[in-house]
Amino acid sequence: MPKNPPESMQHHLRQRLNDHARARWPQLDRVEVRYRAGFAYADGVLSGGEVLPLCRLRFGGVLHTWGFAIYLASRDGYQDNILPSGLPIGSPEEAFDCACGLYLDDPTAWLTPPSTN
């Protein structure tokens, strides 16, 4: 069975996602992250207390790059998916934005910045 990241990484990921949500997603009061079998499940909590399952991140051993699965309300489960970058892995913030774009109705979250090269 895959292992969860070390406790220090778990704390860091929670902090990162909450900091990002405060800056980008004012609709959310906070982000809750739980861990199971090498996955981090990120839920957004709205101001009224409603919890929105958003995405599942797969820990691959690196703090800044995680696999991505989006929560599908129609199936009440998670499905591996690709990010707007076209990759199945990316930063936790990129994955969180992708899911929030869907569930908080903001497609600008799926726009990738132009390359500076």
N, C-alpha and C positions, 0 to 999 in steps of 0.2 A: 504494500500500500504506500503511495507517495506520502512524503512527509510535509508537514506544514513548515513554512519558513520559521526561523528562530523568532523568539518573542520580540527581540529588538526590531526586526524587520516588520513584524506584525504591527507594532506600535507606530513605526515610521509610516507604513502604508496608510493606516487610519488617519494619522495626522496630515499626510499629503492630500488625501482625498477630501478631508474636511476643509483644509485650507483652500483647496481648489474650488470646492462647492461654494464656499463663502464668497469667493471672488467672481465666479462665473454663473452660479445657479442660485439667485436670491430666493427662489421659490422653496428651496429646501432649508429646513432648520438645521439639519445635520445629516451626516452619512454614518450608517452603521455597517461595520464589516465583521463578518464571522468567518471562521476558518474550519475546513474539514477536508481531510485526505488530499492535501496539497493544493486546495482551491481556496480563494478568498471570495466570498459572496458579498457584494456591495448593494445596500439598500439605501434609498433616499427617504428621509422622514420629512413630510410636509408640515407646515405650521399647525395644522389641526391635529397632528398626530398620526395621520395616515401613513403607512409604510408602503413604499413602492419598491418591489424587487427590481433591480436594474441590470446587473451583469455579474458574471462569474469570471474571475481572473485565475489563470493557471500559473502557479509558481514554477519557474523553470530553473531556479537557482540564482537568478540575477535580479537585484532589487528594482532596476529601472525598465525591465522588459518582461511583460507577462502575456500569456495567451489570453484570448478573448472569447467569451460566449455571452450572447445577449439573452436576457430573460424574455420569453415569449408568453404573454398572458393567455393567448389562445390555447397553449398547450400546458400551461402552468409548469413550465420547466425551462431549462437553458439549452441553447443550441450554439455550437461553435460557429463563429462567424468571422468575417474579415472587417478590418477597420477602414475608415475612409482613405487611409494611405494605400489600401490594396493589400496590406499584409495581415496575417492572422495573429501577429504579435505586435506589441507596442507599449507605450507608457501607460500606467494606470489612469492617468488623466485623460489620455486619448480614448481609452475604452469607456471611461465614465461619461465623457462628453458624448460619445456615440450613442450610448443608452439613454442619457438624459435628453438628447435631441429628439429621440422617438417619444419617450414618455412624458416629456414636458413641452412637446410640440414646438421645437426650435431647430429647424433644419440647418441653420447657420452653423450648428455644432459639427456638421459633416464636411464643412469646407476645409480644405487643407491649404495652409499658406503657400504662396508661390515660392518656388526655389530661388535662392539668392545667388546661385551659380550662373 
